[in-house]
Amino acid sequence: MKFLHTAARWALAATVVLALPSVATNNTYDYIVVGSGPGGGPLASTLSRNGYSVLLIEAGDDESASIDTQVPAFAFTETGDNALHWDFFVRHYSSLERTLKHHYLTWRLPDGEYWVGQNPPAGAVLLGVYYPRGATLGGSAVINYLVNFLPQNSYWQDIMDLTGDQAWSNMRKIFERVERCHYVPNGTAGHGFNGFIDTINGVGSGNEYRDNIGVVTVLKAMLSQLGLDPNKLYQYLFGDINNSQPNRDSTDSFYGISYTANPAWRRVTGRDLILSTANAKKQDGTAMYPLTLQLNTLATKILFTQGKGQPRAFGVEYLQGKSAYSADPRHDPGAKGTAGTAYARKEVIISGGAFNSPQLLKLSGIGPKAELAQFKIPLVANLPGVGYNMMDNPEVPIVGLAKQDFVSTDNSSAACTFGAPGDPCLAEWEQGTGPYADGSTNVNALLRRSAHAVNSDWDMFMFSGNFAFRGFWPFTNQSFVDPPNTFGMSTVKMHNQNRAGTVLLRSADPTDTPLINFNLFTDGADTDLGAILDTIKFGRRAFLQTPAPFGPVNASEPPCSSPPAADGSCSDVVDREWVLDQAFGHHATSTCAIGSVSDPMAVLDSRFRVRGVHGLRVVDASAHPRSPGAFPVMPTYMLSVQASDFILKDANSWN
């Protein structure tokens, strides 16, 4: 009862009617939302559709006309378009010795170009591990791999247990409000059919599998190792990865991956909802909803009242101009942008993502006292958890070389040029046909519970095919091509334990990037590494059991000095070191985490309110108290809808 009492006390504090300080009336809105990704975009749209005036600030531009953001098959090519992403370069460890062992480090050459690898040309400067983030209307959902995957139910239960807030007790209903499902029959329990994010089964027709017997041969060996019937491969591929069965999260399974795309194979994100809201008109031609979309605008500071009681957020300062942030590859340090200020009658909501939300809070005086003092930033609220607790799903590939090349009997994609002028496949896609309007052989998910699982849930997600996914690096003149007999099992660790990642200020300059260090495998290393090593052995067993003519497949990564044993083992010492050196991630979360009242590192309460101040919330991937399953985008859309309900409920608490 004491815990519930403290949680209720937080809720009571937020219901006090607070007056807006005296400010200029121009550029004033009910709400200001900073960031248009999966957290902020749907939230701003929902508030506006409920009649409240909203200013949605986005640092990037609207690139919805870019074909790179529309075709799911172009998901691997989008980092070539500098208008779509910010380039962060992160560290995995504080140790330079360990850092230099990573195979795909990015360096800056004396001529300004990038170089990727371990032994760069003379004069190269180490930047780190490349970590692109979406920097356009719609956020990272515009450049991600479209995976629609619900986390295990235990994730939402953990939030309820942490906070005592029963509003988190049925997040499946929130999912139903997000989803517009096209891959199960209308009315299927647990799915939504009228939401704002279309979902399909990314397997498509399944012909890509039927046309590549080599890939199917290895996948069937994996199914056998999992204890499933290999003859039911296609039945599994057309199953429902997000089904609502009570044993879904604990049953070793194989599925086709669901995509956030519509049946015409066009990517769907929160951007679509934003634009439909902003462009909607009444019969007289006036705006139907009071949503103001302000692009090319970098928020630089949150404004707070001063005086007695807790400070209240009442506005933001910003710089308006293209590419104002230094992570933008087009950034010109000499172009300073135009300074401006906007005001909020009710609340300010920050949705900048796991790197930029904590940075903005700190620049505004909310964060660890000592860190802010280092940069002479006046303290508004001493919250030591801002920029800490960062989590990511460790990923490593299990790679093998088959006895024969993987060749499809369908060569219809041979002429595809991935959007280059005259691409015949793009013309077909625009008509809803051709290779871009169908699935591929890597759109599958093997879900298993390792010997090191922390509870009854799966803890490993794998997607596999004739490729090897080793992370990200920027476009260079170098060539990174695997031989045509390559098969890769990409592993994603769920229920990951490490919370040691940090986002620290580099300077007090809001256009500067923060210092980002994931400090991988600092916490819970035995659990996370144990699960990954167990899964590597699983993959090798499948390679060993792959029949001729494609198998046995020679396991090449992690490297074995001799053929692996029947149980898939080589050397645990070598495997462990390889994982430590080559692991990567791209699902950063939890740097402004929801937590209990008693947790000094918690930044938000269960209603996304920032502790120690009024009128400020954070709604994005940084709010997750831990990594939500394997892929954070759908869980973050769900946070957005959940937060919308909370904010609307409190709307009359402000005057």
LODOLUM-829735 format. One record per residue (C-alpha): residue in one letter; x, y, z; residue number from 1. Coordinates in steps of 0.02 Angstrom, whole numbers, plus 50000, padded with zeros to 5 digits. Example, Ala and Ser with C-alpha at 12.3 -4.5 7.8 and 13.67 -1.06 7.14 Angstrom:
2
  aa     px     py     pz    i
   A  50615  49775  50390    1
   S  50684  49947  50357    2
//
This chain:
655
  aa     px     py     pz    i
   M  50000  50000  50000    1
   K  50146  50118  50034    2
   F  50207  50098  49854    3
   L  50035  50132  49782    4
   H  50021  50282  49896    5
   T  50181  50360  49826    6
   A  50126  50326  49647    7
   A  49959  50407  49684    8
   R  50049  50556  49759    9
   W  50138  50585  49593   10
   A  49973  50579  49501   11
   L  49893  50701  49624   12
   A  50034  50825  49604   13
   A  50004  50831  49417   14
   T  49820  50874  49435   15
   V  49854  51043  49516   16
   V  49796  51183  49402   17
   L  49949  51284  49353   18
   A  49946  51453  49268   19
   L  50049  51495  49114   20
   P  50178  51630  49149   21
   S  50157  51797  49064   22
   V  50234  51781  48891   23
   A  50208  51855  48720   24
   T  50047  51792  48642   25
   N  50121  51763  48470   26
   N  50191  51591  48429   27
   T  50095  51515  48575   28
   Y  50010  51345  48569   29
   D  49925  51228  48689   30
   Y  50064  51100  48666   31
   I  50237  51097  48591   32
   V  50305  50929  48533   33
   V  50490  50918  48490   34
   G  50526  50776  48368   35
   S  50415  50689  48241   36
   G  50470  50507  48259   37
   P  50364  50361  48321   38
   G  50343  50446  48490   39
   G  50311  50627  48446   40
   G  50228  50621  48275   41
   P  50073  50519  48318   42
   L  50059  50610  48485   43
   A  50057  50783  48405   44
   S  49930  50724  48277   45
   T  49816  50649  48409   46
   L  49818  50805  48519   47
   S  49778  50912  48367   48
   R  49637  50797  48312   49
   N  49563  50822  48486   50
   G  49554  51009  48456   51
   Y  49712  51070  48543   52
   S  49835  51183  48453   53
   V  50002  51097  48432   54
   L  50171  51153  48368   55
   L  50269  51004  48303   56
   I  50453  51047  48286   57
   E  50560  50937  48174   58
   A  50746  50966  48144   59
   G  50740  50885  47972   60
   D  50639  50912  47816   61
   D  50492  50820  47739   62
   E  50569  50690  47625   63
   S  50406  50596  47591   64
   A  50434  50620  47404   65
   S  50598  50523  47416   66
   I  50575  50350  47345   67
   D  50707  50288  47469   68
   T  50582  50315  47609   69
   Q  50440  50225  47520   70
   V  50504  50059  47451   71
   P  50538  49925  47584   72
   A  50670  49846  47472   73
   F  50771  50007  47485   74
   A  50792  49991  47674   75
   F  50975  49944  47650   76
   T  51011  50093  47537   77
   E  50938  50242  47631   78
   T  51099  50294  47719   79
   G  51160  50348  47547   80
   D  51036  50494  47551   81
   N  51108  50628  47664   82
   A  50939  50711  47687   83
   L  50873  50563  47785   84
   H  50994  50531  47927   85
   W  51106  50602  48060   86
   D  51276  50519  48076   87
   F  51325  50474  48253   88
   F  51487  50385  48291   89
   V  51482  50292  48454   90
   R  51596  50190  48566   91
   H  51556  50016  48623   92
   Y  51685  50022  48762   93
   S  51793  50147  48855   94
   S  51945  50039  48819   95
   L  52032  50095  48660   96
   E  52116  49925  48648   97
   R  51947  49837  48644   98
   T  51874  49968  48528   99
   L  52009  49944  48397  100
   K  51966  49759  48381  101
   H  51799  49797  48299  102
   H  51807  49755  48114  103
   Y  51700  49898  48050  104
   L  51762  50056  48134  105
   T  51738  50219  48039  106
   W  51884  50338  48013  107
   R  51898  50511  47936  108
   L  52032  50525  47803  109
   P  52135  50684  47780  110
   D  52031  50726  47625  111
   G  51871  50719  47729  112
   E  51807  50554  47660  113
   Y  51758  50405  47767  114
   W  51857  50243  47776  115
   V  51793  50085  47862  116
   G  51900  49948  47938  117
   Q  52039  49917  48062  118
   N  52202  49975  47980  119
   P  52166  50141  47897  120
   P  52279  50242  47784  121
   A  52402  50362  47863  122
   G  52326  50518  47939  123
   A  52154  50443  47970  124
   V  52062  50496  48128  125
   L  51954  50371  48222  126
   L  51771  50422  48231  127
   G  51697  50264  48307  128
   V  51559  50142  48262  129
   Y  51433  50215  48141  130
   Y  51257  50234  48215  131
   P  51137  50322  48095  132
   R  50974  50396  48159  133
   G  50827  50457  48058  134
   A  50831  50646  48037  135
   T  50678  50686  47934  136
   L  50491  50697  47961  137
   G  50442  50530  48037  138
   G  50609  50499  48122  139
   S  50703  50335  48118  140
   A  50546  50240  48066  141
   V  50576  50315  47894  142
   I  50744  50228  47875  143
   N  50724  50069  47979  144
   Y  50695  49890  47920  145
   L  50505  49902  47947  146
   V  50497  49761  48076  147
   N  50331  49755  48168  148
   F  50365  49647  48320  149
   L  50275  49656  48487  150
   P  50381  49634  48642  151
   Q  50344  49497  48766  152
   N  50198  49533  48884  153
   S  50320  49530  49029  154
   Y  50391  49695  48967  155
   W  50228  49788  48998  156
   Q  50202  49693  49161  157
   D  50372  49756  49218  158
   I  50317  49937  49193  159
   M  50160  49906  49292  160
   D  50259  49822  49430  161
   L  50386  49965  49433  162
   T  50258  50103  49444  163
   G  50101  50024  49517  164
   D  50003  50103  49374  165
   Q  49862  49991  49313  166
   A  49849  50091  49151  167
   W  49987  49979  49084  168
   S  49888  49820  49115  169
   N  49821  49793  48939  170
   M  49942  49859  48810  171
   R  49873  49739  48679  172
   K  49724  49858  48667  173
   I  49844  50001  48634  174
   F  49926  49898  48496  175
   E  49755  49871  48417  176
   R  49734  50059  48408  177
   V  49901  50080  48319  178
   E  49885  49939  48192  179
   R  49792  49928  48026  180
   C  49824  49744  47994  181
   H  49817  49664  47822  182
   Y  49893  49493  47853  183
   V  49765  49406  47963  184
   P  49575  49397  47939  185
   N  49480  49552  47990  186
   G  49424  49535  48170  187
   T  49565  49419  48225  188
   A  49585  49439  48413  189
   G  49731  49545  48469  190
   H  49750  49642  48306  191
   G  49691  49813  48252  192
   F  49613  49852  48084  193
   N  49581  50039  48093  194
   G  49744  50110  48160  195
   F  49871  50225  48079  196
   I  50010  50099  48045  197
   D  49977  49971  47908  198
   T  50053  49799  47934  199
   I  50082  49655  47814  200
   N  50175  49490  47817  201
   G  50342  49533  47737  202
   V  50356  49360  47663  203
   G  50236  49415  47527  204
   S  50197  49276  47406  205
   G  50335  49164  47474  206
   N  50403  49139  47299  207
   E  50575  49201  47348  208
   Y  50590  49050  47461  209
   R  50518  48929  47335  210
   D  50641  48991  47206  211
   N  50795  48970  47318  212
   I  50808  48789  47371  213
   G  50978  48818  47453  214
   V  50911  48945  47577  215
   V  50762  48833  47613  216
   T  50879  48686  47645  217
   V  50974  48780  47782  218
   L  50815  48850  47858  219
   K  50743  48675  47870  220
   A  50899  48620  47963  221
   M  50871  48763  48085  222
   L  50690  48710  48110  223
   S  50746  48533  48149  224
   Q  50868  48599  48280  225
   L  50726  48699  48356  226
   G  50617  48544  48369  227
   L  50495  48600  48234  228
   D  50437  48506  48081  229
   P  50544  48562  47933  230
   N  50408  48508  47813  231
   K  50297  48646  47884  232
   L  50417  48786  47836  233
   Y  50291  48879  47729  234
   Q  50154  48857  47856  235
   Y  50265  48938  47985  236
   L  50315  49080  47868  237
   F  50134  49128  47846  238
   G  50097  49120  48033  239
   D  50059  49270  48143  240
   I  50214  49330  48234  241
   N  50109  49450  48339  242
   N  49972  49328  48388  243
   S  49885  49347  48555  244
   Q  49900  49166  48613  245
   P  49948  49155  48798  246
   N  50100  49046  48760  247
   R  50164  49154  48617  248
   D  50312  49227  48714  249
   S  50375  49061  48783  250
   T  50356  48943  48634  251
   D  50508  48918  48521  252
   S  50439  48971  48352  253
   F  50473  49018  48172  254
   Y  50375  49152  48079  255
   G  50377  49270  47933  256
   I  50417  49446  47992  257
   S  50278  49575  47990  258
   Y  50317  49740  47903  259
   T  50251  49916  47934  260
   A  50194  49932  47754  261
   N  50031  49929  47659  262
   P  49974  49797  47534  263
   A  50048  49901  47392  264
   W  50218  49874  47474  265
   R  50237  50056  47523  266
   R  50318  50097  47691  267
   V  50197  50169  47819  268
   T  50255  50274  47967  269
   G  50191  50408  48084  270
   R  50238  50530  47947  271
   D  50081  50479  47853  272
   L  49972  50524  48003  273
   I  50062  50689  48027  274
   L  50039  50742  47847  275
   S  49858  50687  47838  276
   T  49824  50787  47996  277
   A  49919  50942  47942  278
   N  49845  50941  47766  279
   A  49664  50903  47811  280
   K  49545  51043  47759  281
   K  49368  51093  47800  282
   Q  49247  51129  47660  283
   D  49292  51313  47667  284
   G  49475  51273  47639  285
   T  49535  51312  47815  286
   A  49636  51189  47918  287
   M  49531  51052  47996  288
   Y  49654  51024  48139  289
   P  49761  51152  48232  290
   L  49929  51068  48195  291
   T  50074  51179  48148  292
   L  50220  51084  48073  293
   Q  50385  51178  48085  294
   L  50523  51089  47989  295
   N  50711  51123  47985  296
   T  50700  51179  48165  297
   L  50821  51121  48300  298
   A  50758  51140  48479  299
   T  50901  51208  48584  300
   K  50828  51240  48757  301
   I  50671  51210  48859  302
   L  50611  51364  48952  303
   F  50556  51355  49135  304
   T  50473  51472  49257  305
   Q  50579  51528  49403  306
   G  50520  51560  49579  307
   K  50433  51463  49716  308
   G  50386  51281  49692  309
   Q  50436  51165  49553  310
   P  50488  51248  49389  311
   R  50362  51235  49249  312
   A  50406  51212  49065  313
   F  50323  51346  48961  314
   G  50415  51350  48796  315
   V  50567  51310  48692  316
   E  50705  51404  48605  317
   Y  50760  51346  48435  318
   L  50868  51375  48283  319
   Q  50778  51374  48117  320
   G  50876  51326  47962  321
   K  50926  51173  47863  322
   S  51054  51053  47937  323
   A  51082  51152  48097  324
   Y  51138  50998  48195  325
   S  51317  50943  48170  326
   A  51270  50759  48148  327
   D  51187  50807  47984  328
   P  51312  50760  47848  329
   R  51264  50921  47757  330
   H  51299  51031  47910  331
   D  51389  51195  47880  332
   P  51466  51264  48041  333
   G  51457  51438  47969  334
   A  51268  51431  47946  335
   K  51202  51472  48119  336
   G  51016  51471  48084  337
   T  50885  51594  48146  338
   A  50847  51595  48332  339
   G  50666  51588  48388  340
   T  50553  51550  48536  341
   A  50386  51462  48549  342
   Y  50272  51451  48701  343
   A  50156  51317  48770  344
   R  49998  51354  48870  345
   K  49990  51176  48934  346
   E  50140  51061  48909  347
   V  50303  51034  48817  348
   I  50335  50856  48756  349
   I  50510  50802  48705  350
   S  50522  50662  48576  351
   G  50698  50679  48509  352
   G  50751  50497  48532  353
   A  50874  50405  48643  354
   F  51020  50521  48601  355
   N  50941  50691  48579  356
   S  50807  50693  48714  357
   P  50933  50675  48856  358
   Q  51047  50800  48770  359
   L  50908  50930  48761  360
   L  50856  50900  48942  361
   K  51035  50926  49000  362
   L  51059  51083  48896  363
   S  50901  51148  48980  364
   G  50961  51113  49157  365
   I  50885  50943  49190  366
   G  51012  50806  49225  367
   P  51157  50756  49337  368
   K  51209  50907  49439  369
   A  51397  50880  49420  370
   E  51387  50859  49231  371
   L  51286  51018  49209  372
   A  51405  51114  49321  373
   Q  51550  51059  49212  374
   F  51473  51158  49069  375
   K  51406  51300  49178  376
   I  51225  51255  49140  377
   P  51107  51322  49275  378
   L  51024  51179  49368  379
   V  50835  51163  49353  380
   A  50815  50984  49419  381
   N  50951  50866  49477  382
   L  50904  50703  49389  383
   P  51056  50587  49386  384
   G  50971  50463  49268  385
   V  50961  50581  49118  386
   G  51077  50509  48986  387
   Y  51113  50353  49087  388
   N  51036  50178  49089  389
   M  51056  50168  48899  390
   M  51017  49996  48831  391
   D  51031  49912  48662  392
   N  50999  49738  48593  393
   P  51170  49660  48560  394
   E  51177  49585  48386  395
   V  51302  49467  48307  396
   P  51297  49365  48146  397
   I  51326  49178  48137  398
   V  51399  49156  47964  399
   G  51435  49000  47862  400
   L  51491  48955  47686  401
   A  51387  48824  47595  402
   K  51455  48691  47478  403
   Q  51361  48774  47335  404
   D  51311  48952  47293  405
   F  51137  49011  47338  406
   V  51051  49043  47172  407
   S  50870  49087  47139  408
   T  50782  49008  46992  409
   D  50690  49173  46968  410
   N  50801  49305  46889  411
   S  50667  49439  46878  412
   S  50763  49549  47000  413
   A  50924  49543  46898  414
   A  50881  49706  46810  415
   C  50838  49800  46971  416
   T  50950  49949  47009  417
   F  50874  50004  47176  418
   G  50806  50170  47119  419
   A  50939  50222  46996  420
   P  50870  50317  46846  421
   G  50775  50202  46731  422
   D  50754  50064  46861  423
   P  50627  49946  46779  424
   C  50583  49867  46946  425
   L  50535  50036  47018  426
   A  50415  50063  46874  427
   E  50338  49893  46912  428
   W  50326  49933  47098  429
   E  50230  50091  47059  430
   Q  50102  49977  46976  431
   G  50101  49858  47126  432
   T  50200  49721  47040  433
   G  50379  49660  47019  434
   P  50518  49612  47141  435
   Y  50497  49767  47251  436
   A  50315  49720  47281  437
   D  50357  49553  47361  438
   G  50457  49480  47503  439
   S  50635  49415  47511  440
   T  50723  49265  47588  441
   N  50781  49359  47744  442
   V  50605  49402  47805  443
   N  50594  49267  47938  444
   A  50608  49257  48126  445
   L  50667  49112  48231  446
   L  50624  49140  48414  447
   R  50706  49031  48545  448
   R  50736  49024  48731  449
   S  50920  48998  48767  450
   A  50994  48905  48915  451
   H  51027  49075  48995  452
   A  50853  49151  48983  453
   V  50805  49256  49134  454
   N  50624  49196  49135  455
   S  50507  49088  49032  456
   D  50513  49207  48882  457
   W  50616  49187  48725  458
   D  50776  49285  48738  459
   M  50845  49266  48562  460
   F  50776  49329  48396  461
   M  50858  49271  48233  462
   F  50828  49319  48052  463
   S  50922  49221  47921  464
   G  50960  49207  47737  465
   N  51094  49215  47603  466
   F  51177  49371  47674  467
   A  51283  49422  47824  468
   F  51227  49574  47926  469
   R  51373  49643  48026  470
   G  51309  49815  48069  471
   F  51313  49985  47986  472
   W  51445  50094  47909  473
   P  51436  50248  47798  474
   F  51450  50242  47610  475
   T  51631  50235  47551  476
   N  51726  50186  47394  477
   Q  51769  50021  47477  478
   S  51688  49856  47431  479
   F  51611  49740  47561  480
   V  51544  49592  47465  481
   D  51524  49415  47531  482
   P  51539  49264  47417  483
   P  51376  49195  47343  484
   N  51381  49041  47456  485
   T  51364  49147  47614  486
   F  51226  49109  47738  487
   G  51199  49218  47891  488
   M  51095  49201  48048  489
   S  51076  49375  48123  490
   T  51047  49364  48310  491
   V  50962  49494  48419  492
   K  50975  49474  48608  493
   M  50812  49508  48701  494
   H  50795  49532  48889  495
   N  50969  49608  48876  496
   Q  51042  49652  49046  497
   N  51167  49791  49015  498
   R  51113  49964  49075  499
   A  51284  50046  49076  500
   G  51268  50149  48917  501
   T  51285  50338  48929  502
   V  51243  50494  48829  503
   L  51352  50635  48897  504
   L  51369  50815  48843  505
   R  51519  50853  48735  506
   S  51490  51039  48758  507
   A  51353  51165  48797  508
   D  51330  51196  48611  509
   P  51159  51126  48559  510
   T  51220  51096  48381  511
   D  51359  50982  48445  512
   T  51335  50794  48460  513
   P  51345  50709  48630  514
   L  51473  50580  48682  515
   I  51391  50409  48665  516
   N  51462  50252  48743  517
   F  51362  50091  48757  518
   N  51487  50009  48876  519
   L  51430  49842  48809  520
   F  51418  49689  48922  521
   T  51460  49788  49080  522
   D  51305  49726  49173  523
   G  51241  49548  49164  524
   A  51380  49491  49047  525
   D  51366  49308  49096  526
   T  51181  49308  49054  527
   D  51192  49402  48889  528
   L  51353  49324  48827  529
   G  51295  49153  48886  530
   A  51135  49167  48783  531
   I  51229  49226  48629  532
   L  51360  49088  48642  533
   D  51221  48960  48666  534
   T  51138  49026  48507  535
   I  51301  49020  48410  536
   K  51313  48835  48452  537
   F  51133  48814  48395  538
   G  51176  48895  48229  539
   R  51330  48787  48204  540
   R  51229  48630  48239  541
   A  51108  48682  48103  542
   F  51253  48711  47984  543
   L  51323  48539  48025  544
   Q  51154  48457  47995  545
   T  51120  48544  47830  546
   P  51112  48406  47699  547
   A  51202  48398  47533  548
   P  51222  48473  47410  549
   F  51227  48636  47511  550
   G  51289  48563  47673  551
   P  51368  48534  47787  552
   V  51394  48722  47794  553
   N  51565  48778  47851  554
   A  51547  48893  48002  555
   S  51657  49045  47970  556
   E  51599  49176  48098  557
   P  51635  49165  48240  558
   P  51792  49081  48173  559
   C  51834  48901  48221  560
   S  52014  48841  48210  561
   S  51946  48666  48179  562
   P  51775  48596  48133  563
   P  51649  48623  48274  564
   A  51598  48479  48385  565
   A  51430  48394  48363  566
   D  51354  48510  48494  567
   G  51412  48663  48396  568
   S  51553  48710  48512  569
   C  51726  48768  48461  570
   S  51810  48871  48596  571
   D  51702  48967  48719  572
   V  51850  49081  48754  573
   V  51873  49124  48570  574
   D  51686  49141  48542  575
   R  51666  49255  48692  576
   E  51806  49369  48635  577
   W  51736  49375  48459  578
   V  51565  49427  48523  579
   L  51640  49560  48635  580
   D  51738  49631  48489  581
   Q  51609  49618  48348  582
   A  51440  49642  48433  583
   F  51341  49794  48376  584
   G  51167  49867  48395  585
   H  51048  49996  48325  586
   H  50903  49997  48450  587
   A  50958  50124  48580  588
   T  50830  50155  48719  589
   S  50805  50202  48901  590
   T  50907  50362  48924  591
   C  50758  50453  49003  592
   A  50681  50299  49080  593
   I  50514  50274  49165  594
   G  50541  50208  49340  595
   S  50479  50194  49517  596
   V  50469  50339  49638  597
   S  50604  50258  49744  598
   D  50728  50241  49600  599
   P  50847  50391  49598  600
   M  50894  50351  49417  601
   A  50714  50358  49354  602
   V  50682  50512  49247  603
   L  50496  50490  49212  604
   D  50345  50432  49308  605
   S  50221  50308  49234  606
   R  50133  50451  49142  607
   F  50293  50510  49053  608
   R  50309  50663  49167  609
   V  50485  50724  49203  610
   R  50523  50718  49387  611
   G  50557  50879  49479  612
   V  50466  50994  49357  613
   H  50291  51027  49292  614
   G  50228  51034  49114  615
   L  50363  50926  49035  616
   R  50354  50748  48969  617
   V  50468  50637  48866  618
   V  50384  50518  48743  619
   D  50501  50418  48633  620
   A  50619  50268  48640  621
   S  50717  50349  48782  622
   A  50566  50324  48897  623
   H  50570  50134  48890  624
   P  50633  50069  49058  625
   R  50725  49931  48966  626
   S  50740  49866  48788  627
   P  50563  49820  48730  628
   G  50586  49650  48650  629
   A  50694  49644  48494  630
   F  50638  49797  48394  631
   P  50581  49960  48478  632
   V  50480  50046  48341  633
   M  50308  49968  48370  634
   P  50326  49977  48560  635
   T  50368  50162  48539  636
   Y  50213  50192  48433  637
   M  50119  50111  48576  638
   L  50201  50229  48701  639
   S  50142  50373  48593  640
   V  49960  50317  48601  641
   Q  49973  50281  48788  642
   A  50047  50454  48819  643
   S  49912  50536  48715  644
   D  49781  50463  48831  645
   F  49873  50526  48985  646
   I  49899  50701  48914  647
   L  49719  50719  48857  648
   K  49660  50664  49028  649
   D  49764  50805  49107  650
   A  49721  50937  48976  651
   N  49603  51033  49090  652
   S  49732  51042  49229  653
   W  49815  51193  49147  654
   N  49750  51368  49122  655
//
